[in-house]
């Protein structure tokens, strides 16, 4: 596994949200959670972050318990504290309080042996925005097919 190679990505986030800004944050893990991450035993699909009490927490980030660890040790979907600078926490808390903005995780990766999460300040897409994006994607695909047929 290469440096900064994504362990888990949140593909649904790019479909459902407009990404405004992205930040890198460390994740506070317990026990054998890092071993599970190295084995790619995690899921970000329904994950979101929330700023509360001067900290940012990541919710609904599922890390499957490590197979060879004690079973009763850690809740797989517990809230995990994100490690950010105070100025970043204050900025995210202020922006997330605005109507329609959320903090969502985009991907989890290892950087110099430490687990990192890329979080983004995002605005949810409306249904018509999603349909428009699908229409553009299909048009691009048709153009690529036509060009491939023409070149052969």
Backbone bond lengths (Angstrom), bond angles and torsions (degrees), N, CA, C in turn:
res aa  C-N    CA-C-N  psi(-1)  N-CA   C-N-CA  omega(-1)  CA-C   N-CA-C  phi
1 X - - - 1.448 - - 1.525 107.75 -
2 X 1.342 117.21 125.06 1.458 122.69 -177.53 1.522 112.84 -77.01
3 X 1.319 114.14 169.18 1.471 121.38 178.03 1.525 109.79 -63.63
4 X 1.314 117.09 132.67 1.465 125.12 178.24 1.530 113.81 62.22
5 X 1.323 118.10 17.74 1.469 121.13 175.70 1.530 108.03 -73.48
6 X 1.315 115.91 131.56 1.464 120.70 -176.07 1.525 111.28 -64.14
7 X 1.314 115.77 130.75 1.459 122.37 174.35 1.522 108.01 -83.15
8 X 1.333 115.13 -47.58 1.461 122.18 -179.24 1.524 107.59 -137.77
9 X 1.336 116.71 136.79 1.461 120.29 174.89 1.523 109.24 -121.26
10 X 1.312 115.31 155.59 1.454 122.10 179.22 1.531 107.43 -108.31
11 X 1.333 116.73 82.39 1.464 121.31 -176.80 1.523 112.02 -64.20
12 X 1.306 116.46 -32.27 1.465 121.58 -178.92 1.534 111.36 -64.01
13 X 1.337 116.79 -29.11 1.464 121.03 -178.52 1.525 111.20 -60.80
14 X 1.319 117.37 -42.00 1.465 120.42 -178.41 1.521 111.63 -70.96
15 X 1.325 117.47 -24.46 1.465 120.88 177.45 1.522 111.55 -79.80
16 X 1.328 117.00 -35.90 1.460 121.09 -171.84 1.523 114.88 -99.68
17 X 1.346 118.11 -9.85 1.465 120.97 -174.90 1.520 112.23 -135.13
18 X 1.346 115.99 151.72 1.452 123.32 166.61 1.528 105.11 -91.28
19 X 1.319 118.32 122.84 1.456 121.95 -179.13 1.528 108.38 -85.08
20 X 1.329 117.08 120.60 1.459 121.45 -178.89 1.529 111.74 -94.55
21 X 1.333 117.47 -49.15 1.461 122.57 179.73 1.518 109.16 -145.94
22 X 1.318 116.27 146.96 1.463 120.71 178.62 1.525 110.11 -119.71
23 X 1.335 116.08 147.27 1.459 123.25 -179.90 1.522 108.64 -134.84
24 X 1.335 115.82 151.37 1.461 120.83 173.80 1.529 107.66 -103.08
25 X 1.320 115.96 132.88 1.467 120.62 179.73 1.520 109.37 -135.76
26 X 1.314 115.71 149.48 1.453 120.76 172.63 1.520 108.61 -82.02
27 X 1.320 116.89 159.42 1.467 121.54 178.07 1.527 107.96 -117.39
28 X 1.325 116.14 131.49 1.462 120.51 175.72 1.523 107.93 -83.25
29 X 1.324 116.56 111.43 1.465 122.08 -178.15 1.523 109.76 -109.54
30 X 1.325 115.79 160.22 1.454 121.40 178.36 1.519 109.99 -123.10
31 X 1.311 115.36 145.19 1.458 121.75 171.52 1.513 114.37 53.87
32 X 1.309 115.35 -123.75 1.462 121.51 -172.16 1.530 113.17 -93.09
33 X 1.346 118.43 13.16 1.468 119.89 -177.95 1.526 112.03 -60.80
34 X 1.328 117.72 -34.43 1.468 120.36 -179.47 1.530 110.29 -65.16
35 X 1.327 117.31 -34.16 1.464 120.26 178.80 1.528 110.24 -66.82
36 X 1.318 116.97 -39.37 1.458 120.61 176.58 1.527 110.47 -64.40
37 X 1.332 116.71 -40.80 1.468 120.05 178.45 1.524 111.12 -62.25
38 X 1.328 116.86 -42.63 1.470 120.03 179.09 1.526 111.26 -61.08
39 X 1.339 116.89 -28.66 1.469 121.10 177.15 1.524 111.96 -89.86
40 X 1.338 116.71 8.09 1.465 123.74 178.31 1.530 112.69 61.87
41 X 1.309 116.38 35.83 1.463 122.33 -179.53 1.528 109.99 -97.42
42 X 1.331 116.27 64.38 1.462 120.43 -177.37 1.522 110.05 -147.99
43 X 1.348 116.08 161.62 1.450 121.79 -179.00 1.535 109.20 -144.34
44 X 1.331 116.51 125.83 1.467 122.85 -178.49 1.517 113.11 -105.21
45 X 1.312 118.36 -1.00 1.467 123.00 -166.91 1.524 114.69 -47.70
46 X 1.313 118.64 -50.36 1.463 121.27 -176.62 1.522 112.22 -102.57
47 X 1.333 117.01 16.02 1.456 121.15 -175.35 1.521 113.65 -70.79
48 X 1.322 115.10 149.67 1.462 122.10 173.60 1.523 107.89 -154.15
49 X 1.315 115.73 160.41 1.465 120.61 178.86 1.519 109.22 -119.11
50 X 1.334 114.94 152.65 1.448 120.69 -178.51 1.528 108.15 -140.76
51 X 1.340 116.30 136.98 1.463 120.98 176.27 1.523 108.10 -92.77
52 X 1.333 115.72 122.69 1.466 120.73 178.76 1.523 110.03 -151.52
53 X 1.315 116.10 140.23 1.472 123.85 179.20 1.534 112.81 54.14
54 X 1.317 116.82 39.27 1.457 120.70 177.42 1.517 114.52 73.62
55 X 1.321 118.00 15.88 1.467 123.53 178.40 1.521 108.73 -135.20
56 X 1.325 116.58 164.09 1.463 121.46 174.27 1.523 107.30 -117.38
57 X 1.333 116.16 128.90 1.467 122.10 -178.80 1.517 110.02 -117.13
58 X 1.326 115.91 143.18 1.458 123.00 177.68 1.524 108.36 -101.44
59 X 1.327 117.02 122.68 1.462 123.25 -177.98 1.529 110.20 -109.72
60 X 1.331 115.90 156.66 1.472 124.44 176.95 1.529 112.93 56.94
61 X 1.310 117.12 30.04 1.466 121.96 172.74 1.518 105.92 -98.36
62 X 1.323 115.93 106.23 1.458 121.62 -173.95 1.521 110.78 -89.63
63 X 1.338 116.50 122.26 1.466 121.99 172.59 1.519 106.42 -117.04
64 X 1.321 116.48 115.58 1.463 121.65 179.86 1.528 109.30 -62.82
65 X 1.331 118.57 133.58 1.467 120.13 179.35 1.533 111.56 -57.82
66 X 1.327 115.76 140.52 1.461 121.85 -179.87 1.518 109.25 -63.06
67 X 1.305 115.44 134.05 1.466 122.56 -173.09 1.529 113.37 -56.55
68 X 1.345 117.49 -38.66 1.463 120.82 -173.66 1.531 113.08 -99.50
69 X 1.332 117.00 11.11 1.468 120.31 178.92 1.525 109.73 -96.57
70 X 1.332 116.15 169.81 1.463 119.67 175.52 1.516 108.76 -63.94
71 X 1.294 118.13 135.79 1.464 123.74 -174.54 1.527 113.46 -71.22
72 X 1.338 117.56 -36.88 1.459 120.61 -172.46 1.529 112.99 -84.47
73 X 1.310 117.02 11.64 1.454 120.86 -169.85 1.535 114.49 -75.84
74 X 1.325 118.77 -58.15 1.466 121.55 -166.76 1.529 111.23 -131.39
75 X 1.337 115.81 138.50 1.465 121.61 174.15 1.528 108.38 -73.53
76 X 1.338 118.96 124.75 1.473 120.96 -175.42 1.529 114.70 -66.08
77 X 1.329 119.44 -21.77 1.472 120.70 -178.88 1.531 112.50 -117.14
78 X 1.321 117.49 24.49 1.467 120.03 -179.39 1.531 110.30 -64.32
79 X 1.324 116.11 159.96 1.466 120.97 175.51 1.524 107.90 -71.60
80 X 1.325 116.66 130.66 1.462 121.36 -179.08 1.522 109.61 -113.27
81 X 1.307 115.37 131.38 1.464 121.21 -179.12 1.529 109.19 -72.94
82 X 1.327 116.36 136.42 1.460 121.61 175.88 1.520 108.79 -98.67
83 X 1.308 116.45 142.62 1.457 121.94 -177.34 1.529 108.06 -100.79
84 X 1.335 114.57 109.55 1.458 122.79 -179.30 1.520 109.47 -134.76
85 X 1.339 116.72 165.62 1.464 121.14 174.04 1.529 108.44 -72.95
86 X 1.327 116.45 152.96 1.470 121.02 -178.91 1.523 111.60 -58.17
87 X 1.333 116.19 -38.41 1.469 119.68 -179.18 1.533 110.39 -66.21
88 X 1.340 116.90 -37.74 1.468 120.44 177.77 1.518 110.89 -67.03
89 X 1.336 116.82 -40.23 1.468 120.86 179.21 1.522 109.94 -62.39
90 X 1.333 116.59 -45.61 1.465 120.63 -179.65 1.528 110.39 -63.19
91 X 1.322 117.08 -41.83 1.463 121.70 179.84 1.533 110.61 -63.84
92 X 1.334 116.75 -47.75 1.467 120.90 179.97 1.527 111.31 -63.04
93 X 1.323 116.76 -41.17 1.471 120.29 180.00 1.526 110.42 -62.85
94 X 1.333 116.57 -42.53 1.469 120.11 -179.59 1.524 111.19 -67.41
95 X 1.326 117.45 -44.56 1.460 120.95 -178.24 1.532 111.72 -70.23
96 X 1.338 117.48 -37.40 1.467 120.58 -179.60 1.523 111.31 -68.69
97 X 1.324 116.97 -22.69 1.460 120.27 177.99 1.526 111.51 -73.16
98 X 1.333 116.89 -19.46 1.464 120.44 177.30 1.525 109.49 -65.64
99 X 1.297 115.54 149.11 1.467 120.81 -178.35 1.529 111.05 -63.97
100 X 1.306 115.58 129.06 1.459 121.17 174.20 1.510 116.03 86.60
101 X 1.342 119.65 -0.86 1.458 120.98 179.45 1.525 110.40 -103.56
102 X 1.324 115.44 141.07 1.465 122.42 -179.53 1.517 109.48 -132.89
103 X 1.325 115.78 160.93 1.461 121.32 172.87 1.524 106.00 -109.24
104 X 1.327 116.44 118.50 1.462 120.32 -177.13 1.525 110.17 -126.49
105 X 1.337 117.55 148.46 1.461 120.16 176.13 1.529 110.05 -83.44
106 X 1.334 116.77 138.49 1.459 121.54 178.93 1.519 111.55 -101.31
107 X 1.338 116.81 -44.99 1.466 119.60 179.09 1.512 110.41 -158.05
108 X 1.325 114.95 158.48 1.460 122.82 175.58 1.518 106.39 -119.62
109 X 1.325 116.42 136.03 1.461 121.01 -178.63 1.525 109.44 -150.63
110 X 1.330 115.99 169.29 1.455 121.82 177.05 1.524 108.53 -104.23
111 X 1.323 115.78 135.93 1.461 121.78 177.70 1.522 107.11 -132.89
112 X 1.312 116.44 114.34 1.467 123.12 -176.49 1.534 110.90 52.15
113 X 1.328 116.03 40.39 1.457 121.66 176.60 1.519 115.21 83.44
114 X 1.337 118.08 -2.98 1.463 121.25 -179.51 1.523 110.04 -105.88
115 X 1.322 116.02 143.28 1.465 120.88 178.46 1.521 109.12 -77.36
116 X 1.320 115.68 128.95 1.464 122.16 178.54 1.519 108.29 -126.46
117 X 1.343 115.43 152.28 1.459 120.74 175.67 1.520 107.29 -127.44
118 X 1.323 116.06 136.45 1.457 120.65 173.95 1.522 106.73 -94.19
119 X 1.333 116.00 114.33 1.463 120.86 178.94 1.520 108.20 -107.53
120 X 1.307 115.94 154.95 1.461 119.77 -178.00 1.513 110.57 -135.99
121 X 1.302 113.99 146.38 1.446 121.90 169.65 1.521 104.75 -84.98
122 X 1.319 117.80 122.02 1.459 120.43 -171.05 1.516 111.66 -138.05
123 X 1.325 113.85 155.78 1.460 121.35 176.44 1.520 107.07 -117.34
124 X 1.322 116.30 132.15 1.461 120.60 -176.29 1.523 111.30 -68.89
125 X 1.345 115.19 137.99 1.459 120.72 177.91 1.520 109.70 -78.81
126 X 1.299 115.79 144.11 1.462 121.30 172.63 1.525 107.65 -81.44
127 X 1.315 117.04 166.03 1.461 121.08 -177.64 1.527 111.77 -59.01
128 X 1.346 117.58 -40.44 1.459 119.23 -178.22 1.523 111.21 -68.80
129 X 1.342 118.84 -28.42 1.461 121.47 175.36 1.521 110.68 -66.90
130 X 1.332 116.28 -39.98 1.463 120.56 179.17 1.527 110.55 -64.72
131 X 1.353 116.06 -42.64 1.469 119.48 179.70 1.518 110.70 -63.58
132 X 1.327 116.91 -39.38 1.455 121.66 179.00 1.530 110.67 -63.87
133 X 1.336 116.96 -42.32 1.461 121.34 179.18 1.528 110.49 -63.94
134 X 1.328 117.21 -40.77 1.466 121.29 178.54 1.526 110.05 -64.47
135 X 1.326 117.05 -42.26 1.467 122.13 179.02 1.535 110.70 -60.36
136 X 1.324 117.13 -44.57 1.472 121.32 179.74 1.527 110.86 -65.34
137 X 1.321 116.39 -40.55 1.459 121.21 -179.70 1.527 110.68 -63.68
138 X 1.344 116.69 -43.32 1.462 120.81 178.84 1.522 111.27 -66.22
139 X 1.324 118.05 -38.51 1.466 121.71 178.03 1.524 109.90 -63.84
140 X 1.326 117.46 -43.46 1.462 121.45 178.25 1.532 110.44 -61.88
141 X 1.315 116.83 -40.67 1.459 122.03 179.59 1.537 110.52 -64.03
142 X 1.343 116.75 -42.15 1.472 121.44 177.92 1.529 110.98 -62.30
143 X 1.323 116.83 -42.54 1.465 120.76 178.89 1.523 110.10 -62.71
144 X 1.332 117.09 -44.33 1.468 120.79 178.72 1.521 111.06 -61.44
145 X 1.329 117.63 -41.21 1.469 121.15 178.61 1.520 110.84 -63.08
146 X 1.323 116.02 -44.00 1.462 120.31 -179.82 1.520 110.99 -63.22
147 X 1.316 116.69 -40.99 1.467 119.88 179.44 1.533 110.36 -67.37
148 X 1.322 117.96 -38.67 1.459 120.61 178.14 1.524 111.28 -64.69
149 X 1.348 116.59 -41.36 1.466 120.73 179.03 1.524 110.42 -64.53
150 X 1.319 116.42 -39.22 1.462 121.66 -177.76 1.521 110.69 -68.69
151 X 1.346 117.94 -36.11 1.467 120.93 -177.40 1.525 112.89 -77.15
152 X 1.335 118.88 -17.56 1.478 120.32 179.74 1.490 113.28 -95.65
